[in-house]
């Protein structure tokens, strides 16, 4: 599955970048995610699964020129686009690495970790959340942004569209697969990750976007 995912995101890096930066409302969402990290000038923040780097400029805005932003991803194709997108910043670093085995640069921990639309691709999302919490300095923040089926009153048409998007965006996408409930599986992974963050955090903030499909949860880890 790792090889499938790398090949998929590498092949569709340009389209993924367009969706990551031009989808209506996505800029507002990314700014909200960066703000939820509760960063201050001079802080260090790591993004797990940074993709083409769409969040990195917003994180850099929060830490300023004296801070450090590190983006991790395991796909070379998207990382190349992230490097180009952040080339003007000397304090933004893009590294090829596995988000479930992150190379954290400071043994005392980092100030914040952001993961957007990542936990649904992991075999054990709750375990990854534990690893990310352990990589934070005391009082650091972990922010998760993920998509799942809406529970609002107008959910049926929204969820029908969501199921199609999930089927087309899940590696290897060589065909539409009806042999497993992809959106249900994604819901479970997202729920497990966000529930684990709530269990680990001393303070939690949560909000939804895009008709209840996108969930943003941030927590302070002591």
QUIPE-V539781 format. One record per run of one state. SS is the DSSP state (H for helix, E for strand, C for the rest). FROM is the first residue (numbers start at 1). TO is the last residue. If there is no record, write none. Layout:
BEGIN
<<SS;FROM;TO> <SS;FROM;TO>>
END
This chain:
BEGIN
<<C;1;1> <H;2;11> <C;12;12> <H;13;22> <C;23;25> <H;26;36> <C;37;43> <E;44;48> <C;49;55> <H;56;63> <C;64;67> <E;68;73> <C;74;75> <H;76;85> <C;86;91> <E;92;96> <C;97;98> <H;99;101> <C;102;109> <E;110;116> <C;117;118> <H;119;121> <C;122;124> <H;125;134> <C;135;135> <E;136;147> <C;148;154> <H;155;169> <C;170;181> <H;182;200> <C;201;202> <E;203;209> <C;210;213> <E;214;221> <C;222;222>>
END
